[in-house]
Amino acid sequence: MFQLPEYARADVVMTFVSLPSEIDTTPLVLRCWQDHKRVVVPKVSWEQRRMVPVEIQSLTEDLAPSEFGLREPVSGTPFPLSMVELVIVPGLGFDEYGNRLGRGRGFYDRFLGSADFRGTSCGLAFEEQVATNVPVGPTDKPVHLLVTDRKTRRFKTAAGAAVGEQRIQ
């Protein structure tokens, strides 16, 4: 992850705050701060059915469990989507084409499909979560990259970037 040019270029990284069953994002957040990057995490607006990026500066003081069990920002001003350069995306599963199986509420799909978001989306998962295909609906948004504990995959984008993979050393 840290060798990726998309990570190197990003001044603002948005990441999910991992659940116990997900790949741990704590080392990513700590490394971002070490590299002088701003870190934003999603705060879910259940009424509006959307995620709002909020900057955090501490994993202990700035986050608290929500009523749905997600650790979210306690407070903070919404961060402009247009300034988010790299979004780390969770998923129950991913496929060989960049499609992702989420939890079924479409929060990340709406976020990634927003006209204000112009950054790079990167799935983060265990290699065991990668399948040949996952179900895809009309509103699902694929990720540009997928980083697992074993390798990095790149997927075609609207601009036609080449598909490739890179083994993690």
MILUMLO-723966 format. One record per atom (N, C-alpha, C, O): atom name; residue in one letter; x, y, z. Coordinates in steps of 0.1 Angstrom, whole numbers. Layout:
<sites>
> CA/A/X/Y/Z
...
</sites>
This chain:
<sites>
> N/M/8/-12/0
> CA/M/0/0/0
> C/M/9/13/0
> O/M/6/22/-8
> N/F/19/13/9
> CA/F/27/25/10
> C/F/36/28/-1
> O/F/41/39/-2
> N/Q/38/18/-10
> CA/Q/47/20/-22
> C/Q/39/25/-34
> O/Q/45/29/-44
> N/L/26/25/-33
> CA/L/17/29/-44
> C/L/19/44/-47
> O/L/19/52/-38
> N/P/20/47/-60
> CA/P/21/62/-63
> C/P/8/69/-59
> O/P/9/81/-56
> N/E/-3/63/-58
> CA/E/-16/69/-54
> C/E/-15/73/-39
> O/E/-20/84/-35
> N/Y/-9/65/-31
> CA/Y/-7/68/-17
> C/Y/4/79/-16
> O/Y/1/89/-9
> N/A/15/78/-23
> CA/A/25/89/-22
> C/A/20/102/-26
> O/A/24/112/-20
> N/R/11/103/-36
> CA/R/6/116/-41
> C/R/-5/122/-32
> O/R/-7/134/-32
> N/A/-11/113/-24
> CA/A/-23/118/-17
> C/A/-19/126/-4
> O/A/-11/121/4
> N/D/-25/138/-3
> CA/D/-23/145/10
> C/D/-34/142/19
> O/D/-33/143/32
> N/V/-46/138/14
> CA/V/-58/134/22
> C/V/-62/120/19
> O/V/-65/117/7
> N/V/-62/112/29
> CA/V/-66/98/28
> C/V/-78/95/36
> O/V/-79/99/48
> N/M/-89/90/30
> CA/M/-101/86/37
> C/M/-100/71/39
> O/M/-98/63/29
> N/T/-102/66/51
> CA/T/-102/52/54
> C/T/-114/48/62
> O/T/-119/56/70
> N/F/-118/36/61
> CA/F/-128/30/70
> C/F/-121/27/84
> O/F/-109/25/84
> N/V/-129/27/94
> CA/V/-124/23/107
> C/V/-128/8/109
> O/V/-140/5/109
> N/S/-118/-1/109
> CA/S/-121/-15/107
> C/S/-129/-21/119
> O/S/-128/-17/131
> N/L/-137/-30/115
> CA/L/-144/-39/125
> C/L/-135/-50/128
> O/L/-126/-53/121
> N/P/-138/-58/139
> CA/P/-129/-69/143
> C/P/-127/-80/132
> O/P/-117/-86/131
> N/S/-137/-81/123
> CA/S/-136/-91/113
> C/S/-129/-87/100
> O/S/-127/-94/91
> N/E/-126/-74/100
> CA/E/-120/-68/88
> C/E/-105/-66/90
> O/E/-99/-67/101
> N/I/-98/-64/78
> CA/I/-84/-62/79
> C/I/-82/-49/87
> O/I/-89/-39/85
> N/D/-72/-49/96
> CA/D/-70/-38/105
> C/D/-65/-25/98
> O/D/-54/-26/92
> N/T/-72/-14/99
> CA/T/-67/-2/93
> C/T/-59/7/103
> O/T/-54/18/99
> N/T/-57/3/115
> CA/T/-49/11/125
> C/T/-35/14/119
> O/T/-31/25/120
> N/P/-28/4/114
> CA/P/-14/7/109
> C/P/-14/17/98
> O/P/-5/25/96
> N/L/-25/16/89
> CA/L/-26/25/78
> C/L/-28/40/83
> O/L/-21/49/79
> N/V/-37/42/93
> CA/V/-39/55/98
> C/V/-26/60/105
> O/V/-23/72/103
> N/L/-20/52/113
> CA/L/-7/56/119
> C/L/4/60/109
> O/L/11/70/111
> N/R/5/52/99
> CA/R/15/55/88
> C/R/11/68/81
> O/R/20/76/77
> N/C/-2/70/78
> CA/C/-6/83/72
> C/C/-1/95/80
> O/C/4/105/75
> N/W/-4/94/93
> CA/W/0/106/102
> C/W/16/107/102
> O/W/21/118/102
> N/Q/23/96/102
> CA/Q/37/96/102
> C/Q/42/103/89
> O/Q/52/110/89
> N/D/35/100/78
> CA/D/38/106/65
> C/D/32/120/63
> O/D/32/125/52
> N/H/27/126/73
> CA/H/21/140/73
> C/H/9/141/64
> O/H/7/151/58
> N/K/1/131/63
> CA/K/-11/131/56
> C/K/-23/134/65
> O/K/-23/130/77
> N/R/-33/140/59
> CA/R/-46/142/67
> C/R/-54/129/66
> O/R/-55/124/55
> N/V/-60/125/77
> CA/V/-69/113/77
> C/V/-83/117/79
> O/V/-86/124/89
> N/V/-92/113/71
> CA/V/-106/114/73
> C/V/-113/101/73
> O/V/-108/91/66
> N/V/-123/100/81
> CA/V/-131/87/82
> C/V/-145/90/80
> O/V/-150/102/83
> N/P/-153/80/76
> CA/P/-168/83/74
> C/P/-176/84/87
> O/P/-174/76/96
> N/K/-185/94/87
> CA/K/-195/95/97
> C/K/-208/92/89
> O/K/-211/99/80
> N/V/-216/82/94
> CA/V/-227/78/86
> C/V/-239/87/90
> O/V/-242/88/102
> N/S/-246/93/80
> CA/S/-259/99/83
> C/S/-269/90/78
> O/S/-273/89/66
> N/W/-275/82/87
> CA/W/-285/72/84
> C/W/-298/78/78
> O/W/-304/72/69
> N/E/-301/90/83
> CA/E/-313/97/78
> C/E/-312/100/63
> O/E/-321/99/55
> N/Q/-300/106/60
> CA/Q/-297/110/46
> C/Q/-291/99/37
> O/Q/-290/101/25
> N/R/-289/87/43
> CA/R/-283/76/36
> C/R/-270/79/29
> O/R/-268/76/17
> N/R/-261/86/36
> CA/R/-248/89/30
> C/R/-238/90/41
> O/R/-240/90/53
> N/M/-225/90/36
> CA/M/-213/91/45
> C/M/-208/105/44
> O/M/-207/110/33
> N/V/-203/110/55
> CA/V/-197/123/55
> C/V/-183/122/60
> O/V/-181/117/71
> N/P/-173/125/52
> CA/P/-159/124/57
> C/P/-156/135/67
> O/P/-159/147/66
> N/V/-150/130/79
> CA/V/-146/139/89
> C/V/-132/137/93
> O/V/-128/125/94
> N/E/-124/147/95
> CA/E/-110/145/98
> C/E/-108/141/112
> O/E/-115/146/121
> N/I/-99/132/115
> CA/I/-95/128/128
> C/I/-81/130/130
> O/I/-73/130/121
> N/Q/-77/132/143
> CA/Q/-63/133/147
> C/Q/-59/123/158
> O/Q/-47/123/162
> N/S/-69/115/162
> CA/S/-66/105/172
> C/S/-76/94/171
> O/S/-87/96/168
> N/L/-70/81/172
> CA/L/-79/70/171
> C/L/-86/67/184
> O/L/-96/59/184
> N/T/-82/73/195
> CA/T/-89/71/207
> C/T/-98/82/211
> O/T/-109/80/216
> N/E/-93/94/210
> CA/E/-101/106/214
> C/E/-112/110/204
> O/E/-122/116/208
> N/D/-109/108/192
> CA/D/-118/114/181
> C/D/-129/104/177
> O/D/-138/107/169
> N/L/-128/91/181
> CA/L/-138/81/177
> C/L/-146/75/189
> O/L/-140/74/200
> N/A/-158/71/186
> CA/A/-166/65/196
> C/A/-176/55/188
> O/A/-179/58/177
> N/P/-180/44/195
> CA/P/-190/35/188
> C/P/-203/42/186
> O/P/-209/49/194
> N/S/-209/40/174
> CA/S/-222/45/171
> C/S/-232/35/176
> O/S/-229/24/181
> N/E/-245/38/174
> CA/E/-256/29/178
> C/E/-256/17/170
> O/E/-262/7/174
> N/F/-249/16/159
> CA/F/-249/4/150
> C/F/-235/-3/152
> O/F/-233/-13/144
> N/G/-227/1/161
> CA/G/-215/-6/164
> C/G/-203/-2/156
> O/G/-192/-8/158
> N/L/-204/8/148
> CA/L/-193/13/140
> C/L/-186/24/148
> O/L/-192/32/155
> N/R/-172/24/148
> CA/R/-165/35/154
> C/R/-165/47/144
> O/R/-161/46/132
> N/E/-170/58/149
> CA/E/-172/70/140
> C/E/-166/82/147
> O/E/-164/82/159
> N/P/-164/93/140
> CA/P/-160/105/146
> C/P/-170/110/156
> O/P/-182/110/153
> N/V/-165/115/168
> CA/V/-174/120/178
> C/V/-180/133/173
> O/V/-192/136/175
> N/S/-172/142/167
> CA/S/-176/154/162
> C/S/-167/158/151
> O/S/-158/151/147
> N/G/-169/170/145
> CA/G/-160/175/135
> C/G/-168/180/123
> O/G/-180/178/121
> N/T/-161/189/116
> CA/T/-167/195/104
> C/T/-165/186/92
> O/T/-155/180/90
> N/P/-176/185/84
> CA/P/-175/176/72
> C/P/-164/181/63
> O/P/-162/193/61
> N/F/-156/172/58
> CA/F/-144/175/49
> C/F/-149/175/35
> O/F/-157/166/31
> N/P/-145/184/26
> CA/P/-149/185/12
> C/P/-145/172/5
> O/P/-134/168/5
> N/L/-155/166/-2
> CA/L/-152/154/-10
> C/L/-142/156/-20
> O/L/-134/148/-24
> N/S/-142/168/-26
> CA/S/-133/171/-37
> C/S/-118/171/-32
> O/S/-109/171/-41
> N/M/-116/172/-19
> CA/M/-102/172/-14
> C/M/-97/158/-10
> O/M/-85/157/-7
> N/V/-106/149/-10
> CA/V/-102/135/-7
> C/V/-96/129/-19
> O/V/-102/127/-29
> N/E/-83/125/-18
> CA/E/-75/120/-29
> C/E/-75/105/-30
> O/E/-74/99/-41
> N/L/-75/98/-19
> CA/L/-75/84/-19
> C/L/-85/79/-8
> O/L/-85/83/3
> N/V/-94/70/-12
> CA/V/-104/64/-3
> C/V/-101/49/-2
> O/V/-100/42/-12
> N/I/-99/45/10
> CA/I/-97/30/13
> C/I/-111/25/16
> O/I/-118/29/25
> N/V/-115/15/8
> CA/V/-128/10/8
> C/V/-129/-4/14
> O/V/-121/-13/10
> N/P/-138/-7/23
> CA/P/-140/-21/28
> C/P/-149/-29/19
> O/P/-155/-23/10
> N/G/-150/-41/22
> CA/G/-159/-50/14
> C/G/-159/-64/20
> O/G/-150/-68/26
> N/L/-171/-70/19
> CA/L/-172/-84/23
> C/L/-164/-93/13
> O/L/-159/-103/17
> N/G/-164/-88/1
> CA/G/-157/-95/-10
> C/G/-154/-86/-21
> O/G/-161/-76/-23
> N/F/-144/-90/-30
> CA/F/-141/-83/-42
> C/F/-139/-93/-53
> O/F/-137/-105/-50
> N/D/-139/-89/-65
> CA/D/-136/-98/-76
> C/D/-125/-93/-84
> O/D/-119/-83/-82
> N/E/-122/-101/-95
> CA/E/-110/-98/-103
> C/E/-112/-86/-113
> O/E/-103/-84/-121
> N/Y/-123/-80/-111
> CA/Y/-126/-68/-120
> C/Y/-128/-55/-112
> O/Y/-131/-45/-118
> N/G/-126/-56/-99
> CA/G/-127/-44/-91
> C/G/-141/-42/-85
> O/G/-143/-32/-78
> N/N/-150/-51/-87
> CA/N/-163/-50/-81
> C/N/-162/-54/-67
> O/N/-154/-62/-63
> N/R/-171/-49/-59
> CA/R/-171/-51/-45
> C/R/-184/-55/-39
> O/R/-195/-50/-44
> N/L/-184/-64/-30
> CA/L/-197/-68/-23
> C/L/-196/-61/-10
> O/L/-188/-64/-1
> N/G/-205/-51/-8
> CA/G/-206/-44/5
> C/G/-217/-50/14
> O/G/-220/-61/13
> N/R/-221/-42/23
> CA/R/-231/-46/33
> C/R/-245/-44/28
> O/R/-255/-46/36
> N/G/-247/-39/16
> CA/G/-260/-38/10
> C/G/-268/-25/12
> O/G/-280/-24/8
> N/R/-262/-15/17
> CA/R/-269/-2/19
> C/R/-264/9/9
> O/R/-270/19/9
> N/G/-254/6/2
> CA/G/-249/15/-9
> C/G/-242/28/-4
> O/G/-240/37/-13
> N/F/-237/29/8
> CA/F/-231/41/12
> C/F/-218/44/5
> O/F/-216/55/0
> N/Y/-210/34/3
> CA/Y/-197/36/-5
> C/Y/-200/38/-20
> O/Y/-193/47/-26
> N/D/-210/32/-25
> CA/D/-213/33/-39
> C/D/-218/48/-42
> O/D/-214/54/-52
> N/R/-226/53/-33
> CA/R/-231/67/-35
> C/R/-219/77/-33
> O/R/-218/86/-40
> N/F/-210/74/-23
> CA/F/-199/82/-21
> C/F/-190/83/-33
> O/F/-186/93/-38
> N/L/-186/71/-38
> CA/L/-177/70/-50
> C/L/-184/75/-62
> O/L/-176/79/-71
> N/G/-197/75/-63
> CA/G/-204/80/-75
> C/G/-207/95/-74
> O/G/-212/100/-84
> N/S/-203/101/-63
> CA/S/-206/116/-62
> C/S/-198/123/-72
> O/S/-186/120/-74
> N/A/-204/134/-78
> CA/A/-197/142/-88
> C/A/-185/150/-81
> O/A/-175/154/-88
> N/D/-186/152/-68
> CA/D/-175/159/-61
> C/D/-163/150/-58
> O/D/-152/156/-56
> N/F/-165/137/-58
> CA/F/-153/128/-56
> C/F/-146/126/-69
> O/F/-151/120/-78
> N/R/-133/129/-69
> CA/R/-125/127/-81
> C/R/-112/120/-78
> O/R/-103/119/-86
> N/G/-111/114/-66
> CA/G/-99/107/-62
> C/G/-99/92/-67
> O/G/-106/88/-76
> N/T/-90/85/-60
> CA/T/-88/71/-63
> C/T/-94/62/-52
> O/T/-93/65/-41
> N/S/-101/52/-56
> CA/S/-107/43/-47
> C/S/-99/30/-46
> O/S/-95/24/-57
> N/C/-96/25/-34
> CA/C/-87/14/-32
> C/C/-94/4/-22
> O/C/-96/8/-10
> N/G/-97/-8/-27
> CA/G/-103/-18/-17
> C/G/-91/-23/-9
> O/G/-80/-24/-13
> N/L/-95/-27/3
> CA/L/-85/-32/13
> C/L/-91/-45/19
> O/L/-102/-44/25
> N/A/-85/-56/17
> CA/A/-91/-69/21
> C/A/-80/-80/23
> O/A/-68/-78/19
> N/F/-84/-91/28
> CA/F/-76/-103/28
> C/F/-77/-110/15
> O/F/-88/-109/9
> N/E/-67/-116/10
> CA/E/-67/-123/-2
> C/E/-79/-134/-3
> O/E/-84/-136/-14
> N/E/-82/-139/8
> CA/E/-93/-149/9
> C/E/-107/-143/6
> O/E/-116/-150/3
> N/Q/-108/-130/6
> CA/Q/-120/-123/2
> C/Q/-122/-120/-13
> O/Q/-132/-115/-17
> N/V/-112/-124/-21
> CA/V/-112/-122/-35
> C/V/-118/-134/-42
> O/V/-114/-145/-40
> N/A/-129/-132/-50
> CA/A/-135/-142/-58
> C/A/-134/-139/-72
> O/A/-130/-129/-76
> N/T/-138/-149/-81
> CA/T/-138/-147/-95
> C/T/-148/-136/-99
> O/T/-145/-127/-107
> N/N/-160/-137/-93
> CA/N/-170/-127/-96
> C/N/-178/-124/-83
> O/N/-180/-133/-75
> N/V/-183/-112/-81
> CA/V/-193/-109/-71
> C/V/-205/-103/-78
> O/V/-204/-98/-89
> N/P/-217/-104/-72
> CA/P/-229/-98/-78
> C/P/-227/-83/-80
> O/P/-222/-76/-71
> N/V/-232/-78/-91
> CA/V/-230/-64/-94
> C/V/-244/-58/-98
> O/V/-251/-64/-107
> N/G/-248/-47/-92
> CA/G/-260/-40/-96
> C/G/-257/-28/-103
> O/G/-246/-24/-105
> N/P/-268/-21/-108
> CA/P/-266/-9/-117
> C/P/-260/3/-109
> O/P/-254/12/-116
> N/T/-261/3/-96
> CA/T/-255/15/-89
> C/T/-242/12/-82
> O/T/-236/20/-76
> N/D/-237/-1/-84
> CA/D/-224/-5/-78
> C/D/-213/2/-85
> O/D/-212/3/-97
> N/K/-203/7/-77
> CA/K/-191/13/-82
> C/K/-179/5/-79
> O/K/-176/2/-68
> N/P/-172/1/-90
> CA/P/-159/-7/-87
> C/P/-148/2/-82
> O/P/-149/14/-83
> N/V/-138/-4/-76
> CA/V/-126/3/-71
> C/V/-116/3/-82
> O/V/-116/-5/-91
> N/H/-107/13/-81
> CA/H/-96/14/-90
> C/H/-85/4/-87
> O/H/-78/-1/-96
> N/L/-83/2/-74
> CA/L/-72/-7/-70
> C/L/-78/-16/-59
> O/L/-88/-13/-52
> N/L/-71/-28/-57
> CA/L/-74/-37/-46
> C/L/-61/-41/-40
> O/L/-53/-47/-47
> N/V/-59/-38/-27
> CA/V/-47/-42/-20
> C/V/-51/-53/-10
> O/V/-60/-51/-2
> N/T/-45/-65/-11
> CA/T/-47/-75/-1
> C/T/-34/-78/7
> O/T/-24/-71/4
> N/D/-35/-87/15
> CA/D/-23/-91/23
> C/D/-13/-98/14
> O/D/-1/-100/19
> N/R/-16/-101/2
> CA/R/-7/-108/-7
> C/R/-3/-100/-20
> O/R/9/-102/-24
> N/K/-12/-92/-25
> CA/K/-8/-85/-37
> C/K/-17/-73/-40
> O/K/-27/-71/-33
> N/T/-13/-65/-50
> CA/T/-21/-53/-54
> C/T/-26/-56/-68
> O/T/-19/-60/-77
> N/R/-39/-53/-70
> CA/R/-45/-54/-83
> C/R/-49/-40/-88
> O/R/-54/-32/-80
> N/R/-47/-38/-101
> CA/R/-52/-25/-107
> C/R/-63/-29/-117
> O/R/-62/-39/-124
> N/F/-73/-21/-118
> CA/F/-84/-24/-127
> C/F/-86/-12/-137
> O/F/-82/-1/-135
> N/K/-92/-16/-148
> CA/K/-95/-6/-159
> C/K/-104/5/-153
> O/K/-113/2/-145
> N/T/-101/17/-157
> CA/T/-109/28/-153
> C/T/-116/34/-165
> O/T/-114/29/-177
> N/A/-124/44/-164
> CA/A/-131/51/-175
> C/A/-120/56/-185
> O/A/-123/56/-197
> N/A/-109/60/-180
> CA/A/-98/64/-189
> C/A/-91/53/-196
> O/A/-82/56/-204
> N/G/-94/41/-192
> CA/G/-88/29/-199
> C/G/-74/25/-194
> O/G/-66/19/-201
> N/A/-71/28/-181
> CA/A/-58/24/-176
> C/A/-56/9/-176
> O/A/-66/2/-176
> N/A/-44/5/-177
> CA/A/-41/-9/-179
> C/A/-44/-17/-166
> O/A/-43/-12/-155
> N/V/-48/-29/-168
> CA/V/-50/-38/-157
> C/V/-37/-45/-154
> O/V/-30/-48/-163
> N/G/-34/-46/-141
> CA/G/-22/-52/-137
> C/G/-22/-57/-123
> O/G/-31/-54/-115
> N/E/-12/-64/-119
> CA/E/-11/-68/-105
> C/E/4/-67/-101
> O/E/13/-68/-109
> N/Q/5/-66/-88
> CA/Q/19/-64/-82
> C/Q/19/-73/-70
> O/Q/11/-71/-61
> N/R/29/-81/-69
> CA/R/30/-90/-57
> C/R/36/-81/-45
> O/R/44/-73/-47
> N/I/30/-84/-33
> CA/I/35/-77/-22
> C/I/47/-85/-16
> O/I/47/-97/-15
> N/Q/58/-78/-14
> CA/Q/71/-84/-9
> C/Q/71/-85/6
> O/Q/80/-90/11
</sites>
